[in-house]
Amino acid sequence: QVQLVESGGGLVQAGGSLRLSCAASRGTFSRYAMGWFRQAPGKEREFVAAISSSGSNTGYADSVKGRFTISRDNAKNTVYLQMNNLKPEDTAVYYCAAKPFPVPDWYYIGGHNYDYWGQGTQVTVSS
C-alpha cells in the first residue's frame, strides 16, 4: 500500500510562487506514474499535471501550462509541482496521485487511472 503525503501549500498573493512536494512511502516509487490534481470548493476535481515513471514525459492542463512544472526525484521518492505566477483561480486543495506499473514513458490525465491518493494540501491565492 503506497502512502502519499503532500506538503508545501499555503497562502500566497497573486503572481507569487509555491512549490508542492509529495513524498511516497511503502512502494517502488520509480515504478509509479504520478499526477497532481486539484479541487476547488463546489467544483469537481480536475487534472493539473502528470509525469511518467522515469520523468521523461510530462503533461499539463491548459490552464496551468507555462506556469506550473512537474518534476520528480526517484532517489528521494518525491514528486514536485512548481507553481509560478499564481492566480486566484488556482485556489484549491491539491492532491498527488500514484499509478503503479504504468506503460513505460506514459503519463496519465484521467483521475480514474490512479490507485493511490494523498490527503491534499490547501493552496490559497489572494488577489
Phi, psi and chi 1 to 4 in degrees:
 res  aa     phi    psi   chi1   chi2   chi3   chi4
   1 GLN       -  117.7 -177.7   85.1    8.3      -
   2 VAL   -79.5  137.8  175.9      -      -      -
   3 GLN  -113.8  133.8  -70.5 -170.7  -25.4      -
   4 LEU  -122.1  132.0  -57.2  173.0      -      -
   5 VAL  -129.3  116.8  178.6      -      -      -
   6 GLU   -89.0  152.7  -57.9   97.7  -25.8      -
   7 SER  -154.0  167.3   61.5      -      -      -
   8 GLY   103.4   -4.1      -      -      -      -
   9 GLY   -71.7  171.7      -      -      -      -
  10 GLY   165.2 -166.8      -      -      -      -
  11 LEU  -104.4  129.9  173.6   64.4      -      -
  12 VAL  -143.5  151.5   64.1      -      -      -
  13 GLN   -78.9  154.5  -71.0 -172.3  -25.9      -
  14 ALA   -54.0  137.2      -      -      -      -
  15 GLY    92.2  -10.9      -      -      -      -
  16 GLY   -83.0 -174.3      -      -      -      -
  17 SER  -133.0  152.4  -62.2      -      -      -
  18 LEU  -143.3  153.0  -76.6  173.9      -      -
  19 ARG  -123.4  115.1 -172.5 -164.6 -163.1 -160.3
  20 LEU   -89.8  145.7  -55.1 -176.3      -      -
  21 SER  -124.7  150.5  -61.1      -      -      -
  22 CYS  -137.4  112.1  171.9      -      -      -
  23 ALA   -98.0  133.2      -      -      -      -
  24 ALA  -108.5  144.3      -      -      -      -
  25 SER  -137.8  164.9   61.7      -      -      -
  26 ARG    60.5   53.0  -62.2 -174.9 -177.1  177.5
  27 GLY   175.0  174.1      -      -      -      -
  28 THR   -95.1   92.9  -52.7      -      -      -
  29 PHE   -57.3  -37.2 -178.0   73.4      -      -
  30 SER   -67.5   -9.6   61.2      -      -      -
  31 ARG   -98.4    4.3  -64.8 -179.1 -179.0  175.5
  32 TYR  -105.3  134.6  -56.3  145.5      -      -
  33 ALA   -78.9  144.2      -      -      -      -
  34 MET  -123.8  153.5  -59.8  -64.1  -65.8      -
  35 GLY  -145.3  158.3      -      -      -      -
  36 TRP  -118.0  135.7  -75.2   97.5      -      -
  37 PHE  -131.5  165.7  -66.6   77.5      -      -
  38 ARG  -144.7  155.4   67.2 -172.8 -178.2 -173.7
  39 GLN  -140.5  119.5 -172.8  167.5   20.0      -
  40 ALA   -91.7  157.2      -      -      -      -
  41 PRO   -56.2  129.8  -25.1   34.3      -      -
  42 GLY    76.9    5.5      -      -      -      -
  43 LYS  -122.1  162.4  -64.7 -172.7  176.8 -179.2
  44 GLU   -78.5  157.0  -66.7 -173.6   -6.8      -
  45 ARG   -62.4  139.8 -177.6 -177.2   64.3 -164.1
  46 GLU  -132.3  152.2   65.1  174.5   -2.6      -
  47 PHE   -69.7  140.8  166.9   74.9      -      -
  48 VAL  -116.3  -56.5  175.8      -      -      -
  49 ALA  -159.5  156.9      -      -      -      -
  50 ALA  -147.7  158.1      -      -      -      -
  51 ILE  -144.5  143.0 -171.0  166.6      -      -
  52 SER   -72.7  168.7   61.3      -      -      -
  53 SER   -61.9  -34.5   57.5      -      -      -
  54 SER   -86.3  -15.0   67.3      -      -      -
  55 GLY    89.7    2.6      -      -      -      -
  56 SER   -75.9  -25.5   59.1      -      -      -
  57 ASN  -127.6  141.1  -68.9  -41.8      -      -
  58 THR  -136.7  157.3   57.6      -      -      -
  59 GLY  -142.9  152.2      -      -      -      -
  60 TYR  -138.1  150.4  -62.0   90.9      -      -
  61 ALA   -69.0  148.0      -      -      -      -
  62 ASP   -58.0  -33.2  -72.8  -16.3      -      -
  63 SER   -68.6  -17.7   59.2      -      -      -
  64 VAL  -118.1   -5.6  -53.8      -      -      -
  65 LYS   -59.0  131.9 -155.1  170.4  -69.1 -175.7
  66 GLY    88.9  -13.2      -      -      -      -
  67 ARG  -114.4  -34.3  -59.9 -171.9  -62.5  121.4
  68 PHE  -108.6  148.5  -69.5   11.2      -      -
  69 THR  -135.2  125.4  -57.2      -      -      -
  70 ILE   -97.8  141.2 -172.6  171.2      -      -
  71 SER  -150.7  171.1   62.3      -      -      -
  72 ARG  -148.7  153.4   65.3 -170.7  -63.7  159.3
  73 ASP  -126.6   99.8 -174.2  -21.4      -      -
  74 ASN   -67.8  -24.0  -75.1  -11.9      -      -
  75 ALA   -70.5  -25.6      -      -      -      -
  76 LYS  -105.4    3.9  -64.7 -177.7  177.9  179.9
  77 ASN    54.1   41.5  -69.1   -7.4      -      -
  78 THR  -136.2  140.5  -57.8      -      -      -
  79 VAL  -116.6  145.6   62.7      -      -      -
  80 TYR  -122.4  156.4  -55.0   97.0      -      -
  81 LEU  -134.4  105.0 -174.5   67.8      -      -
  82 GLN   -85.8  122.3  177.6   66.3   43.2      -
  83 MET  -118.1  115.8  -54.7 -174.0  -66.1      -
  84 ASN  -114.8  161.7  -61.8  -31.9      -      -
  85 ASN    48.3   51.2 -170.1   21.5      -      -
  86 LEU   -65.5  146.7  -77.3  159.9      -      -
  87 LYS  -121.2  156.6  -56.5  175.9 -179.5 -179.4
  88 PRO   -55.5  -31.0  -30.2   37.0      -      -
  89 GLU   -73.5   -5.4   50.9  -95.9   42.1      -
  90 ASP   -83.5   -6.3  -66.3  -41.2      -      -
  91 THR   -61.1  124.7  -64.8      -      -      -
  92 ALA  -178.7  170.7      -      -      -      -
  93 VAL   -88.6  127.9  177.3      -      -      -
  94 TYR  -103.3  131.8  -76.6   70.9      -      -
  95 TYR  -120.3  140.3  -60.0   91.0      -      -
  96 CYS  -101.4  156.7   70.4      -      -      -
  97 ALA  -145.1  152.6      -      -      -      -
  98 ALA  -126.8  138.2      -      -      -      -
  99 LYS  -118.9  110.7  174.7  178.8  172.1   56.2
 100 PRO   -70.5  149.5  -13.2   27.6      -      -
 101 PHE    50.1   56.0  -53.2  109.2      -      -
 102 PRO   -75.7  168.1   32.9  -37.7      -      -
 103 VAL   -65.1  132.2  174.1      -      -      -
 104 PRO   -53.3  134.3  -28.4   36.4      -      -
 105 ASP    71.3    8.8  -63.9  -30.8      -      -
 106 TRP   -94.5  147.3  -80.4   32.1      -      -
 107 TYR  -120.9  162.3   60.3   86.2      -      -
 108 TYR  -127.9  130.4  -63.9   81.6      -      -
 109 ILE   -93.5  -36.2  -65.7  174.5      -      -
 110 GLY   -77.0  132.9      -      -      -      -
 111 GLY   -62.6  -26.8      -      -      -      -
 112 HIS   -66.5  -15.3   64.1  -81.2      -      -
 113 ASN   -75.5  -18.3  -70.0  -62.6      -      -
 114 TYR   -96.6  138.6  -66.8   85.5      -      -
 115 ASP   -96.1  -26.7  -65.9  -25.3      -      -
 116 TYR  -128.5  142.1  -56.9  104.3      -      -
 117 TRP  -134.2  147.0  -66.5   80.6      -      -
 118 GLY   -83.2 -179.0      -      -      -      -
 119 GLN   -87.1  -13.1   83.2  -71.2  -12.7      -
 120 GLY    97.0  154.0      -      -      -      -
 121 THR  -137.4  136.1 -174.3      -      -      -
 122 GLN   -81.2  131.8  176.1   70.6   47.1      -
 123 VAL  -120.1  123.9  171.6      -      -      -
 124 THR  -124.5  124.6  -56.6      -      -      -
 125 VAL  -114.5  119.5 -175.4      -      -      -
 126 SER   -93.6  148.7   62.7      -      -      -
 127 SER   -89.7      -   57.6      -      -      -
